[in-house]
Amino acid sequence: MDIVIAGGHGKIAQQLERLLADAGHRVRGLIRNPDHAADLEAAGADPVVADLEELDVDALAQLLGSADAIVFAAGAGPGSGPQRKWTVDYAGAVKLMEVARRNAIDRYVIVSSMGADPAADDDGGFGTYLRAKGQADQKLVESGLAYTIVRPGGLTDDDPAGRVKAGSDVGRGKIPRADVAAVLAAVLETPEAAGLTFELISGETPIAEAIAQLIAR
Ligand SMILES: NC(=O)c1ccc[n+]([C@@H]2O[C@H](COP(=O)([O-])OP(=O)(O)OC[C@H]3O[C@@H](n4cnc5c(N)ncnc54)[C@H](OP(=O)(O)O)[C@@H]3O)[C@@H](O)[C@H]2O)c1
């Protein structure tokens, strides 16, 4: 597959790039800082400099051209103010949905968050983040794209366990970024995972089995 990853220098994204490249996929990672290009190349991905806040849909569509899937793994980050929750976490994701529609890229996988809620309290902090993420997820569901919405709990940099708990309400918990990346890779390689929205934390179930169980439900 030909896969574009937004937030290409992110911690999850770089692990996903390596997994996908090792599996033989063509991977492009969108970065805003050209100094990050070498890290993507080391992970097996082609860097594309594209600031999601600066570029409009026309420019992004032209830059990306055709692809088989988009993964939105970008985020303004916990140090950012409320404004950037809207310009990155919400608008960045929505711009790429429009690019996907225009460029006939049918598949769209988003790294959302446990607790994402379009009606979350717009408190200028974590509530605003959850609201922006929830509204982006809602737009994706309404987009007509073959979406998968992955909502991890608290992210850690622990080694991957390869075992997760995935479902509509898994309770609070944590998960290594490496396991989130493995779930994203598995979802991309599983067309039947289109239409799924699920929470994700560490658990007992091997990743492929956890995804198969979600599809069977
Ligand atoms: N932290 C948690 O516990 C948690 C829990 C659930 C979900 N999440 C979600 O998971 C996502 C991925 O996690 P992570 O740890 O991999 O995040 P990360 O390392 O912070 O990666 C986010 C990436 O987004 C990029 N970005 C920011 N603004 C951008 C812009 N305007 N244009 C293009 N790219 C931009 C950043 O680029 P720069 O490197 O240039 O800054 C960064 O590389 C988070 O963003 C968050 O929404 C987090």
PDBQT file of the ligand as one rigid body, heavy atoms in Angstrom, charges set to zero:
ROOT
HETATM    1  N1  LIG A 301      -0.280  11.559  25.273  1.00  0.00    +0.000 N 
HETATM    2  C1  LIG A 301      -1.246  10.691  25.480  1.00  0.00    +0.000 C 
HETATM    3  O1  LIG A 301      -1.321  10.020  26.539  1.00  0.00    +0.000 OA
HETATM    4  C2  LIG A 301      -2.298  10.476  24.404  1.00  0.00    +0.000 A 
HETATM    5  C3  LIG A 301      -3.357   9.638  24.688  1.00  0.00    +0.000 A 
HETATM    6  C4  LIG A 301      -4.276   9.353  23.673  1.00  0.00    +0.000 A 
HETATM    7  C5  LIG A 301      -4.116   9.931  22.418  1.00  0.00    +0.000 A 
HETATM    8  N2  LIG A 301      -3.075  10.773  22.170  1.00  0.00    +0.000 N 
HETATM    9  C6  LIG A 301      -2.938  11.318  20.800  1.00  0.00    +0.000 C 
HETATM   10  O2  LIG A 301      -1.925  10.602  20.131  1.00  0.00    +0.000 OA
HETATM   11  C7  LIG A 301      -1.264  11.496  19.224  1.00  0.00    +0.000 C 
HETATM   12  C8  LIG A 301       0.074  10.937  18.803  1.00  0.00    +0.000 C 
HETATM   13  O3  LIG A 301       0.877  10.728  19.966  1.00  0.00    +0.000 OA
HETATM   14  P1  LIG A 301       2.471  10.916  19.883  1.00  0.00    +0.000 P 
HETATM   15  O4  LIG A 301       3.010  10.696  21.239  1.00  0.00    +0.000 OA
HETATM   16  O5  LIG A 301       2.983  10.160  18.727  1.00  0.00    +0.000 OA
HETATM   17  O6  LIG A 301       2.526  12.491  19.546  1.00  0.00    +0.000 OA
HETATM   18  P2  LIG A 301       3.762  13.437  19.193  1.00  0.00    +0.000 P 
HETATM   19  O7  LIG A 301       5.046  12.691  19.355  1.00  0.00    +0.000 OA
HETATM   20  O8  LIG A 301       3.565  14.707  19.961  1.00  0.00    +0.000 OA
HETATM   21  O9  LIG A 301       3.556  13.695  17.625  1.00  0.00    +0.000 OA
HETATM   22  C9  LIG A 301       2.680  14.634  17.123  1.00  0.00    +0.000 C 
HETATM   23  C10 LIG A 301       3.290  15.181  15.845  1.00  0.00    +0.000 C 
HETATM   24  O10 LIG A 301       2.375  16.134  15.280  1.00  0.00    +0.000 OA
HETATM   25  C11 LIG A 301       3.169  17.101  14.636  1.00  0.00    +0.000 C 
HETATM   26  N3  LIG A 301       2.523  18.386  14.387  1.00  0.00    +0.000 N 
HETATM   27  C12 LIG A 301       2.161  19.332  15.287  1.00  0.00    +0.000 A 
HETATM   28  N4  LIG A 301       1.681  20.387  14.658  1.00  0.00    +0.000 NA
HETATM   29  C13 LIG A 301       1.747  20.142  13.329  1.00  0.00    +0.000 A 
HETATM   30  C14 LIG A 301       1.429  20.879  12.162  1.00  0.00    +0.000 A 
HETATM   31  N5  LIG A 301       0.924  22.114  12.226  1.00  0.00    +0.000 N 
HETATM   32  N6  LIG A 301       1.644  20.308  10.957  1.00  0.00    +0.000 NA
HETATM   33  C15 LIG A 301       2.163  19.064  10.855  1.00  0.00    +0.000 A 
HETATM   34  N7  LIG A 301       2.483  18.311  11.936  1.00  0.00    +0.000 NA
HETATM   35  C16 LIG A 301       2.290  18.858  13.145  1.00  0.00    +0.000 A 
HETATM   36  C17 LIG A 301       4.361  17.303  15.560  1.00  0.00    +0.000 C 
HETATM   37  O11 LIG A 301       5.396  17.872  14.802  1.00  0.00    +0.000 OA
HETATM   38  P3  LIG A 301       6.712  18.518  15.477  1.00  0.00    +0.000 P 
HETATM   39  O12 LIG A 301       7.578  17.319  15.767  1.00  0.00    +0.000 OA
HETATM   40  O13 LIG A 301       7.235  19.393  14.405  1.00  0.00    +0.000 OA
HETATM   41  O14 LIG A 301       6.251  19.227  16.713  1.00  0.00    +0.000 OA
HETATM   42  C18 LIG A 301       4.624  15.892  16.057  1.00  0.00    +0.000 C 
HETATM   43  O15 LIG A 301       5.650  15.282  15.314  1.00  0.00    +0.000 OA
HETATM   44  C19 LIG A 301      -1.223  12.802  20.038  1.00  0.00    +0.000 C 
HETATM   45  O16 LIG A 301      -1.078  13.916  19.183  1.00  0.00    +0.000 OA
HETATM   46  C20 LIG A 301      -2.555  12.784  20.735  1.00  0.00    +0.000 C 
HETATM   47  O17 LIG A 301      -3.533  13.450  19.964  1.00  0.00    +0.000 OA
HETATM   48  C21 LIG A 301      -2.164  11.055  23.139  1.00  0.00    +0.000 A 
ENDROOT
TORSDOF 0
